[in-house]
Amino acid sequence: MVNQVISRYYKLPPKSKTTKKVLEFIDDHWSAIEVCQFESKIHYYKVLANITDHLVQCLTTKRNENPPLFLYEKFNMNIDELETEISLTFEVAEWSGNSFIIKKYLVDTDEEMNLLFNNMNSVFCEKAFGQLPERIEIYSLMEGKKETFIPTKKDVSGVVEYLKMIKNLLQEPKKYLKTDFLTVCKSCSHQKRCYEGINITQKRFTSQKSC
């Protein structure tokens, strides 16, 4: 539902990008979501209220009058260092001076997934476009919170090395022990290196309430 609303909104001419239009789009697509998918009716309406309130704020506050650079566009890029092709979809990317801003809208967010998203986007942009985004913004529509990440060249080189390590481990599964999602295995010889890379990257996050 969120993706459809955002896509339709960004395709509108500047004068039509109003709160009323956002509410209309939400109403169009939310009607397909059944109450039985939620814990209760109270939960259903709470989620609807939060998403509606925060989506309106995110889309109509400080909006860019220019059309987006990318809108749900998929790209493929071969990363030579990894000997692997990476596929990535940019939901929204907007011009910003001499660079661009990547935006992602989620119902709910997770710190580890945010970190992975930012790292993958940084590597992809640097390799595919020869330029890093000015910043990456992730919006949590349930909490009305925005995470901002400022990528650097140093981040890219560190992430490539990390992805190399993960690729090698996956190709030789006997050398690692599968644990919880995105949790570094305690028996892994690269544990210290992983934590150092994660801690350095996390320092580049800024979080703020409201969009």
C-alpha positions in Angstrom: 0.0 0.0 0.0 2.7 2.5 1.0 4.7 1.9 -2.3 1.6 2.5 -4.4 0.7 5.8 -2.6 4.2 7.1 -2.9 4.5 6.2 -6.5 1.3 7.9 -7.4 2.1 11.0 -5.4 5.5 11.5 -7.0 4.0 11.2 -10.5 1.7 14.2 -9.8 2.4 17.7 -11.1 3.7 20.0 -8.4 0.4 21.9 -7.9 -1.5 18.6 -7.3 0.8 17.4 -4.6 -1.5 18.2 -1.7 -2.5 16.6 1.6 -5.9 15.8 0.1 -4.3 13.8 -2.7 -2.3 11.7 -0.2 -5.4 11.0 1.8 -7.2 9.9 -1.4 -4.4 7.6 -2.4 -4.3 6.0 1.1 -8.0 5.5 1.0 -7.8 3.9 -2.4 -5.2 1.3 -1.4 -6.0 0.8 2.3 -9.5 -0.5 1.4 -7.8 -3.7 0.1 -6.3 -4.5 3.5 -8.5 -6.7 5.7 -9.0 -6.2 9.4 -8.2 -10.0 10.0 -4.6 -9.3 9.1 -4.2 -7.4 12.4 -4.4 -8.3 16.0 -7.6 -6.5 16.5 -9.8 -3.7 15.1 -8.0 -1.3 17.5 -4.6 -2.3 16.1 -6.0 -2.0 12.6 -7.1 1.6 13.1 -4.0 2.5 15.1 -1.8 1.4 12.2 -4.0 3.2 9.7 -3.9 6.4 11.8 -0.1 6.3 12.2 0.7 5.6 8.6 -1.7 8.2 7.4 -0.4 10.9 9.7 3.3 10.3 9.1 3.0 9.6 5.4 1.2 13.0 4.9 3.9 14.7 6.9 6.8 13.0 5.0 5.4 13.7 1.6 4.0 17.2 2.0 6.7 18.8 4.3 9.6 20.4 2.4 8.7 18.7 -0.8 10.9 19.0 -3.8 9.1 20.6 -6.8 11.4 18.8 -9.3 10.5 15.3 -10.6 12.5 12.5 -8.8 15.7 11.3 -10.3 14.5 7.7 -9.8 11.1 6.4 -8.9 10.9 2.6 -8.3 13.6 1.9 -10.8 15.7 -1.3 -10.8 19.3 -1.4 -11.7 21.8 -4.2 -12.1 25.6 -3.8 -11.6 28.5 -6.2 -11.7 30.8 -5.6 -8.7 34.2 -6.7 -9.9 35.7 -6.9 -6.4 32.9 -9.4 -5.4 32.7 -11.1 -8.8 29.0 -10.8 -8.3 26.1 -8.9 -10.0 24.0 -6.9 -7.6 20.4 -5.9 -8.3 19.0 -2.8 -6.5 15.7 -1.0 -6.7 15.7 2.8 -5.9 12.3 3.6 -4.5 12.8 7.4 -4.5 15.9 9.4 -5.4 15.8 13.2 -5.6 18.2 15.7 -7.0 20.2 17.8 -4.5 22.6 20.3 -5.9 25.4 18.4 -7.5 24.4 15.1 -5.9 21.2 13.2 -5.0 19.2 12.0 -2.0 17.9 8.4 -1.6 14.7 8.0 0.3 13.0 4.8 1.6 9.6 4.6 3.3 8.8 1.7 5.6 5.9 0.9 7.8 8.4 -0.1 10.5 12.2 -0.1 10.6 15.0 -2.2 12.1 18.4 -0.9 13.0 20.3 -3.8 11.4 18.3 -3.7 8.2 18.8 0.1 8.0 22.5 -0.4 8.2 22.4 -3.1 5.6 20.3 -0.9 3.3 22.6 2.1 3.6 25.7 0.0 3.0 24.4 -1.7 -0.1 23.1 1.6 -1.5 26.5 3.3 -0.9 28.5 0.6 -2.6 26.0 0.4 -5.5 25.9 4.1 -6.2 29.7 4.5 -6.0 30.3 1.6 -8.4 27.3 2.2 -10.8 27.3 6.0 -10.9 30.8 6.9 -9.7 29.2 9.1 -7.1 27.9 8.7 -3.5 24.5 10.1 -2.6 24.6 13.2 -0.5 22.6 11.3 2.1 20.2 8.4 2.6 17.0 8.9 4.5 14.8 6.0 5.9 11.4 6.9 7.2 9.5 4.8 9.7 5.8 5.5 9.2 4.7 3.8 12.4 7.0 5.9 14.6 7.2 9.0 12.4 11.0 8.8 12.7 13.6 9.6 10.1 17.1 8.0 10.0 19.7 9.9 8.1 23.0 8.4 6.8 25.9 10.3 5.3 28.0 7.9 3.2 31.7 8.4 2.6 34.4 6.7 0.5 35.8 5.1 3.6 32.4 3.4 4.2 32.4 1.9 0.7 35.8 0.3 0.9 34.9 -1.2 4.3 31.6 -2.5 3.1 33.1 -4.1 0.0 35.6 -6.0 2.3 32.8 -7.0 4.6 30.7 -8.3 1.7 33.7 -10.2 0.4 34.0 -12.0 3.7 30.3 -12.8 3.8 30.4 -14.2 0.3 33.4 -16.4 1.1 31.7 -17.7 4.2 28.5 -18.5 2.3 30.5 -20.4 -0.4 32.1 -22.5 2.4 29.2 -23.1 4.8 31.2 -25.5 7.0 33.4 -22.6 8.2 30.6 -20.7 9.9 27.7 -21.4 12.2 24.3 -20.0 11.3 22.8 -17.9 14.1 20.0 -15.4 14.4 19.3 -13.0 11.5 22.2 -10.6 10.9 23.8 -11.7 14.2 27.6 -12.3 14.0 28.6 -15.8 15.0 30.6 -16.0 18.2 32.9 -18.6 16.8 33.7 -16.6 13.7 37.4 -15.5 13.4 36.2 -12.2 11.8 33.9 -11.3 14.6 36.1 -8.4 15.9 36.4 -7.0 12.4 32.7 -7.2 11.8 31.8 -5.3 15.0 34.4 -2.7 14.3 33.0 -2.0 10.8 29.4 -1.9 12.2 30.3 0.4 15.0 32.1 2.8 12.7 29.2 2.9 10.2 26.6 3.3 13.0 28.3 6.5 14.1 27.3 8.1 10.8 23.5 7.7 11.6 21.4 10.5 12.8 17.9 9.9 14.0 15.1 12.4 14.5 11.4 12.4 15.3 8.9 13.4 12.6 9.6 13.7 8.9 
